[in-house]
Amino acid sequence: MAAAQKCARCEAEILPGQLACWACGALTAAAPEGKAEGLEEGEPTSAAAEEGGSGASWRERLRGITAIRMRTLILWSGSPILFAAILVAAVARESLGIEGIISGREGEAPNVAAAEGQASGQASAEEGSNFDLPITRTTLTGGDEKVMEFEVINDSFSRPRGAASANGRLYIVDPEQGALFVLDSDGVELGRVRRSDSDFVEPVDVAADAAGNVYVLDAGGGGQISVHDADGAFVFAVPIAENTLDRSRGIDVDYQGRIWVALTPALDVAAFDAGGQELIRIATDLEGRDLQPVDVVYSADDAVFVSTVGLTAVIRFTLTGEPVSLWPLVDANSVDGPHLAVDEDGVIYVTQPERGRLLRIAGDDLDSLQAWALPAGPSLRKLVGIAAGPDGALVVTDSENGSIYRIPTGQQDPTDG
């Protein structure tokens, strides 16, 4: 089989004959002429792929085919036979649960299960025999979601992603505008910052430490973490080795001041001190599974929570890198991947960008897992960044419609009557 190539848009590996990048949806040279939705004019498609791929596993073939979403099909003017084949594959993708991807073995058909986002209130947990690891998998299988009211506090962004709450303010990064935005607690803009010691290239995430310092992760130009004061003024750049942070997607700063980064291309998460010294590294490439980390948060009980794509999930690791628990998520890509926040009580919240949903994880047992839905409407599209504020409210970014939402966490489900 010919060697895999890299996507020109997000640098994910492209299998020979694959029609679209599984991570970002960019069309490859093997795809019929057309333009994938979400690809701006002038953006590159994936690198050319060679014909073939008959030796690929069923997982690889499934990923390659189903990367093309239903919404792109109507843009294609290719063969009716090809259209029908891709349509069937796309429908199959919506019907396959995460169980099939986790538990399928080579030569076996994947298990068919309901995807979490389709019905998700109750859950089941079992020891993760599908990984040859002592890992507990908690999977949502059915029931009612808790419906959470929200308010739009700002709708003037282009593609907002990361969010942080500190100093009585909100901090949002927008890679399309190349800026860090400082907002008051009501979402009113107080200022915007476009540079550290140089212009921002692609600021994708932001975090704050206990002292109120603000950390911006810039994924472009080889990558950089810059530290800013409460007003957004640049203070210093963390001296991490060149290109270590390139294309990284998520950042967190724990109560000890350790800077945690999801090193997406490396399939690792790592902790650094403010001097750039690497302190901890945890591999997410479990048993060769495709687990690209896109965000990370540290919990006070020495647990490290990592959200991944490829196989989209949240995984809890120990500080020594041992995986303990796994929560499957609905498929997402690494650019608009699921992000994490932890509140003052140690509760973990994770966005599900492709479903407009949140998960609330308060422990490993079934009763500690909740799925939250926001009332449907034209304003709600793709939830990505998330931050937990001291007032008990969540702040969530919507990367497709340029909005910032506030979600009070103590509210009753309005569907309860």
C-alpha positions as CSV (number, residue, x, y, z in Angstrom):
1,M,0.0,0.0,0.0
2,A,1.3,3.4,-0.9
3,A,2.5,5.6,2.0
4,A,0.0,7.9,3.7
5,Q,0.3,11.6,3.0
6,K,-0.6,14.7,5.1
7,C,-3.6,16.9,4.8
8,A,-2.5,20.4,3.5
9,R,-5.0,22.0,5.8
10,C,-4.6,20.4,9.2
11,E,-1.6,18.0,8.6
12,A,-3.5,14.9,9.6
13,E,-2.5,11.7,7.9
14,I,-4.4,10.9,4.7
15,L,-4.8,7.3,3.6
16,P,-4.3,6.4,-0.1
17,G,-7.6,6.8,-2.0
18,Q,-9.2,8.8,0.9
19,L,-11.7,11.4,-0.5
20,A,-11.5,13.8,2.4
21,C,-9.4,14.5,5.5
22,W,-11.0,12.6,8.4
23,A,-9.9,15.4,10.8
24,C,-11.0,18.6,9.2
25,G,-13.1,17.5,6.2
26,A,-10.9,19.1,3.5
27,L,-11.2,17.4,0.1
28,T,-8.3,15.5,-1.2
29,A,-7.1,15.4,-4.8
30,A,-8.9,12.0,-5.1
31,A,-12.3,13.6,-4.4
32,P,-14.6,14.7,-7.2
33,E,-14.5,18.4,-8.0
34,G,-16.4,20.4,-5.5
35,K,-15.9,22.4,-2.3
36,A,-16.5,21.2,1.2
37,E,-18.6,23.3,3.4
38,G,-16.6,25.2,5.9
39,L,-13.6,25.5,3.6
40,E,-13.0,29.2,2.9
41,E,-12.2,30.3,-0.6
42,G,-8.5,30.0,-1.2
43,E,-7.9,27.3,1.5
44,P,-6.0,24.3,0.3
45,T,-7.6,20.9,0.0
46,S,-5.7,17.9,1.4
47,A,-2.5,16.6,-0.3
48,A,-3.1,14.3,-3.3
49,A,-3.8,10.7,-2.5
50,E,-3.0,7.8,-4.6
51,E,-5.5,5.2,-5.9
52,G,-5.6,2.0,-3.8
53,G,-6.1,1.3,-0.2
54,S,-7.4,-2.2,-0.5
55,G,-5.1,-3.3,2.3
56,A,-6.4,-0.8,4.8
57,S,-8.3,-2.1,7.8
58,W,-12.1,-1.6,8.1
59,R,-11.5,1.2,10.6
60,E,-9.3,3.1,8.1
61,R,-11.7,2.6,5.2
62,L,-14.6,3.6,7.4
63,R,-12.8,6.8,8.5
64,G,-11.8,7.6,4.9
65,I,-15.3,7.2,3.5
66,T,-17.3,8.8,6.3
67,A,-15.2,11.9,6.6
68,I,-17.4,13.5,4.0
69,R,-20.4,14.8,5.8
70,M,-23.9,14.8,4.5
71,R,-23.9,18.6,4.0
72,T,-21.1,18.3,1.4
73,L,-22.9,15.8,-0.8
74,I,-25.3,18.3,-2.4
75,L,-22.3,20.3,-3.7
76,W,-20.9,17.4,-5.7
77,S,-21.6,17.0,-9.4
78,G,-19.8,13.6,-9.9
79,S,-21.2,10.3,-10.9
80,P,-24.6,9.3,-9.5
81,I,-23.2,5.9,-8.5
82,L,-20.5,7.6,-6.5
83,F,-23.0,10.0,-5.0
84,A,-25.2,7.0,-3.9
85,A,-22.3,5.2,-2.4
86,I,-21.1,8.1,-0.4
87,L,-24.7,8.9,0.8
88,V,-25.1,5.3,2.1
89,A,-21.7,5.6,3.9
90,A,-22.6,9.0,5.4
91,V,-25.9,7.6,6.8
92,A,-24.0,4.6,8.2
93,R,-21.7,6.9,9.9
94,E,-24.5,8.6,11.8
95,S,-25.8,5.1,12.9
96,L,-22.5,3.8,14.2
97,G,-21.8,4.4,17.8
98,I,-18.5,4.9,19.4
99,E,-18.7,1.4,20.7
100,G,-17.9,0.0,17.3
101,I,-14.8,2.1,17.0
102,I,-13.5,1.1,20.4
103,S,-14.3,-2.6,20.5
104,G,-14.0,-3.7,16.8
105,R,-11.2,-6.1,16.1
106,E,-9.6,-6.6,12.7
107,G,-11.7,-8.9,10.6
108,E,-14.8,-8.3,12.8
109,A,-17.8,-6.2,12.0
110,P,-18.1,-3.1,14.3
111,N,-20.8,-3.2,17.0
112,V,-23.7,-0.9,16.2
113,A,-24.9,1.3,19.0
114,A,-26.7,4.6,19.4
115,A,-24.4,7.6,19.2
116,E,-24.3,9.5,22.5
117,G,-25.6,12.7,21.0
118,Q,-28.8,11.0,19.8
119,A,-30.2,10.0,23.2
120,S,-28.1,10.5,26.3
121,G,-29.3,10.7,29.8
122,Q,-28.6,7.3,31.4
123,A,-25.3,5.5,31.1
124,S,-23.7,2.1,31.4
125,A,-20.1,1.4,32.6
126,E,-18.0,-1.6,32.2
127,E,-14.3,-2.5,32.6
128,G,-12.7,-1.6,29.3
129,S,-11.9,-5.1,28.0
130,N,-11.9,-3.6,24.5
131,F,-8.7,-1.9,25.5
132,D,-6.2,-4.3,26.9
133,L,-5.9,-1.8,29.8
134,P,-7.5,-1.5,33.2
135,I,-9.7,1.4,32.0
136,T,-13.4,2.0,32.9
137,R,-15.5,3.1,29.9
138,T,-18.7,5.0,30.7
139,T,-21.0,5.3,27.7
140,L,-24.3,7.2,27.4
141,T,-26.9,4.9,25.9
142,G,-30.3,6.5,26.3
143,G,-32.7,8.7,28.3
144,D,-33.5,12.3,28.4
145,E,-30.9,15.1,28.3
146,K,-31.1,17.9,30.7
147,V,-32.1,21.1,28.8
148,M,-30.2,24.1,29.9
149,E,-31.2,27.7,29.2
150,F,-28.5,30.1,28.0
151,E,-28.0,33.7,27.0
152,V,-25.9,35.2,24.2
153,I,-23.6,37.7,25.8
154,N,-21.6,38.7,22.7
155,D,-22.1,37.8,19.0
156,S,-19.5,40.0,17.4
157,F,-16.7,37.4,16.9
158,S,-15.6,35.6,13.7
159,R,-14.4,32.2,14.9
160,P,-14.0,32.2,18.7
161,R,-12.4,29.2,20.2
162,G,-10.7,29.2,23.6
163,A,-12.2,30.8,26.7
164,A,-11.0,31.6,30.2
165,S,-12.5,33.3,33.2
166,A,-10.3,35.3,35.7
167,N,-10.0,38.7,37.3
168,G,-13.8,39.2,37.1
169,R,-13.3,39.2,33.3
170,L,-13.6,36.8,30.3
171,Y,-10.8,36.1,27.9
172,I,-11.6,34.8,24.4
173,V,-9.2,34.0,21.5
174,D,-10.3,34.2,17.9
175,P,-7.8,32.8,15.4
176,E,-9.5,34.2,12.4
177,Q,-9.1,37.7,13.8
178,G,-5.7,36.8,15.3
179,A,-6.5,38.4,18.7
180,L,-7.0,37.9,22.4
181,F,-10.2,39.7,23.5
182,V,-10.8,41.0,27.0
183,L,-14.5,41.2,28.0
184,D,-16.2,42.2,31.2
185,S,-18.4,39.6,32.9
186,D,-21.4,40.7,30.8
187,G,-19.6,40.1,27.6
188,V,-18.8,43.8,26.8
189,E,-15.4,44.2,25.0
190,L,-12.8,46.0,27.1
191,G,-9.9,45.5,24.8
192,R,-8.2,43.3,22.2
193,V,-4.6,42.3,21.9
194,R,-3.1,41.2,18.6
195,R,0.5,40.4,19.6
196,S,2.8,39.0,22.2
197,D,6.5,39.7,21.3
198,S,5.3,39.3,17.7
199,D,1.9,39.3,16.0
200,F,-0.3,36.4,16.8
201,V,-0.6,33.8,14.0
202,E,-3.3,31.4,15.2
203,P,-4.3,31.9,18.8
204,V,-6.5,28.9,19.6
205,D,-6.8,28.6,23.3
206,V,-6.4,30.6,26.5
207,A,-6.1,29.9,30.2
208,A,-5.5,31.7,33.5
209,D,-3.5,30.9,36.6
210,A,-4.5,31.5,40.3
211,A,-2.8,34.9,40.3
212,G,-4.9,36.1,37.3
213,N,-2.1,35.9,34.7
214,V,-3.5,35.0,31.2
215,Y,-1.8,32.4,29.0
216,V,-2.4,32.4,25.2
217,L,-1.6,29.3,23.1
218,D,-0.7,30.3,19.5
219,A,-0.7,27.2,17.3
220,G,0.8,28.9,14.3
221,G,4.3,29.8,13.3
222,G,5.8,26.9,15.2
223,G,3.8,27.6,18.3
224,Q,4.1,29.8,21.3
225,I,2.7,30.4,24.8
226,S,2.6,34.0,25.8
227,V,1.8,35.4,29.3
228,H,-0.4,38.6,29.6
229,D,-1.6,40.6,32.5
230,A,-5.3,41.1,33.5
231,D,-5.7,43.8,30.8
232,G,-4.1,41.7,28.1
233,A,-0.8,43.4,28.0
234,F,2.1,41.1,27.0
235,V,4.5,40.2,29.9
236,F,6.7,37.4,28.5
237,A,6.8,34.3,26.3
238,V,7.4,30.9,27.9
239,P,10.7,29.7,26.4
240,I,9.6,26.2,25.2
241,A,11.8,24.5,22.5
242,E,11.1,25.6,19.0
243,N,8.2,23.8,17.2
244,T,7.2,21.8,20.3
245,L,3.9,23.7,20.4
246,D,3.2,23.7,16.6
247,R,-0.4,22.9,15.8
248,S,-1.2,22.3,19.5
249,R,-4.8,22.9,20.4
250,G,-5.4,23.2,24.1
251,I,-3.9,24.7,27.3
252,D,-4.6,24.7,31.0
253,V,-2.7,26.1,34.0
254,D,-3.2,24.3,37.3
255,Y,-3.1,25.6,40.9
256,Q,0.7,24.9,41.1
257,G,1.4,27.0,38.1
258,R,2.1,24.1,35.8
259,I,1.2,24.8,32.2
260,W,-0.5,21.9,30.6
261,V,-0.6,21.7,26.8
262,A,-2.3,19.2,24.4
263,L,0.5,18.5,21.9
264,T,-1.9,17.4,19.2
265,P,0.5,16.2,16.4
266,A,2.8,14.5,18.9
267,L,-0.1,12.5,20.5
268,D,1.0,13.7,23.9
269,V,0.0,16.1,26.7
270,A,2.8,17.7,28.7
271,A,3.2,20.0,31.6
272,F,5.8,22.8,31.7
273,D,7.0,25.3,34.2
274,A,7.1,29.1,33.5
275,G,10.7,28.7,32.5
276,G,9.8,26.3,29.7
277,Q,11.1,23.2,31.5
278,E,9.1,20.1,30.7
279,L,7.9,18.4,33.9
280,I,5.5,15.7,32.9
281,R,4.6,14.0,29.6
282,I,1.7,11.6,29.0
283,A,1.2,9.7,25.8
284,T,-2.3,9.5,24.4
285,D,-1.4,6.9,21.7
286,L,-2.9,4.0,23.6
287,E,-2.3,0.6,22.0
288,G,-1.8,2.4,18.7
289,R,-5.3,4.0,18.8
290,D,-5.7,7.2,17.0
291,L,-6.2,9.5,20.0
292,Q,-5.1,13.1,19.1
293,P,-5.3,15.3,22.2
294,V,-7.1,18.6,21.6
295,D,-7.5,19.8,25.2
296,V,-6.4,19.1,28.7
297,V,-7.3,20.1,32.3
298,Y,-5.7,19.1,35.6
299,S,-8.0,18.2,38.5
300,A,-6.9,18.7,42.1
301,D,-7.0,15.0,42.8
302,D,-3.9,14.5,40.6
303,A,-6.1,13.5,37.7
304,V,-5.4,14.7,34.2
305,F,-8.4,14.9,31.8
306,V,-7.7,14.9,28.1
307,S,-10.2,15.3,25.2
308,T,-9.2,13.6,22.0
309,V,-10.3,13.3,18.4
310,G,-9.8,10.5,15.8
311,L,-11.3,8.3,18.4
312,T,-13.3,11.2,20.1
313,A,-13.4,10.8,23.8
314,V,-12.5,12.2,27.2
315,I,-9.8,10.1,29.0
316,R,-8.7,10.5,32.6
317,F,-5.0,9.7,33.3
318,T,-2.9,9.6,36.4
319,L,0.1,11.8,36.7
320,T,2.2,8.8,35.8
321,G,0.4,8.5,32.5
322,E,-1.9,5.5,33.3
323,P,-5.4,5.7,31.7
324,V,-8.1,5.2,34.2
325,S,-11.5,6.1,32.7
326,L,-12.9,6.9,29.2
327,W,-16.0,8.7,28.2
328,P,-16.8,8.3,24.4
329,L,-18.0,11.4,22.6
330,V,-19.6,12.2,19.2
331,D,-17.0,12.5,16.4
332,A,-15.3,15.9,16.0
333,N,-12.2,17.3,14.3
334,S,-9.0,18.7,15.8
335,V,-9.7,22.3,14.6
336,D,-13.1,22.5,16.3
337,G,-12.5,19.7,18.8
338,P,-14.1,19.1,22.2
339,H,-12.7,21.4,25.0
340,L,-12.7,21.0,28.7
341,A,-13.2,23.1,31.9
342,V,-13.1,22.2,35.5
343,D,-15.0,24.2,38.2
344,E,-14.1,24.9,41.8
345,D,-15.7,21.7,42.9
346,G,-13.6,19.6,40.5
347,V,-16.5,18.9,38.2
348,I,-15.4,18.5,34.5
349,Y,-17.4,20.0,31.6
350,V,-16.8,19.1,28.0
351,T,-18.2,20.5,24.8
352,Q,-19.5,18.4,22.0
353,P,-19.1,20.6,18.9
354,E,-20.9,18.5,16.4
355,R,-24.0,18.1,18.6
356,G,-24.3,21.4,20.3
357,R,-24.2,19.6,23.6
358,L,-22.2,19.5,26.9
359,L,-21.2,16.6,29.2
360,R,-20.9,17.1,32.9
361,I,-18.6,14.6,34.6
362,A,-18.6,14.6,38.3
363,G,-17.1,11.1,38.9
364,D,-16.6,7.7,37.4
365,D,-20.0,6.3,38.5
366,L,-23.1,6.4,36.3
367,D,-25.0,8.8,38.4
368,S,-22.2,11.4,38.1
369,L,-22.6,11.7,34.3
370,Q,-25.1,14.1,32.7
371,A,-25.7,15.2,29.1
372,W,-26.8,18.8,28.7
373,A,-28.6,20.1,25.7
374,L,-29.2,23.8,24.8
375,P,-32.6,24.8,23.4
376,A,-32.4,24.4,19.6
377,G,-32.4,27.5,17.4
378,P,-30.7,29.3,14.6
379,S,-28.2,30.9,17.0
380,L,-26.7,27.5,18.2
381,R,-24.2,25.9,15.9
382,K,-20.8,24.6,17.1
383,L,-19.8,24.7,20.8
384,V,-16.0,24.6,21.2
385,G,-14.3,26.6,24.0
386,I,-15.5,26.5,27.5
387,A,-14.6,28.1,30.9
388,A,-16.1,27.8,34.4
389,G,-16.5,31.1,36.2
390,P,-16.5,31.7,40.0
391,D,-20.2,32.6,39.9
392,G,-21.1,29.0,38.9
393,A,-21.8,29.8,35.3
394,L,-20.2,28.4,32.2
395,V,-19.0,30.5,29.3
396,V,-19.0,28.7,26.0
397,T,-17.8,29.8,22.5
398,D,-19.7,29.0,19.3
399,S,-17.0,28.9,16.6
400,E,-19.4,28.9,13.6
401,N,-21.7,31.9,14.4
402,G,-19.2,34.0,16.4
403,S,-21.1,34.0,19.6
404,I,-20.3,33.7,23.3
405,Y,-22.9,32.0,25.6
406,R,-23.4,32.0,29.4
407,I,-25.0,28.9,30.9
408,P,-25.9,29.0,34.7
409,T,-25.1,25.6,36.1
410,G,-27.5,25.6,39.1
411,Q,-30.7,25.9,37.0
412,Q,-33.5,23.4,37.0
413,D,-34.3,21.6,33.7
414,P,-37.2,23.6,32.2
415,T,-38.6,20.3,30.8
416,D,-39.2,19.0,34.4
417,G,-42.2,21.3,34.6
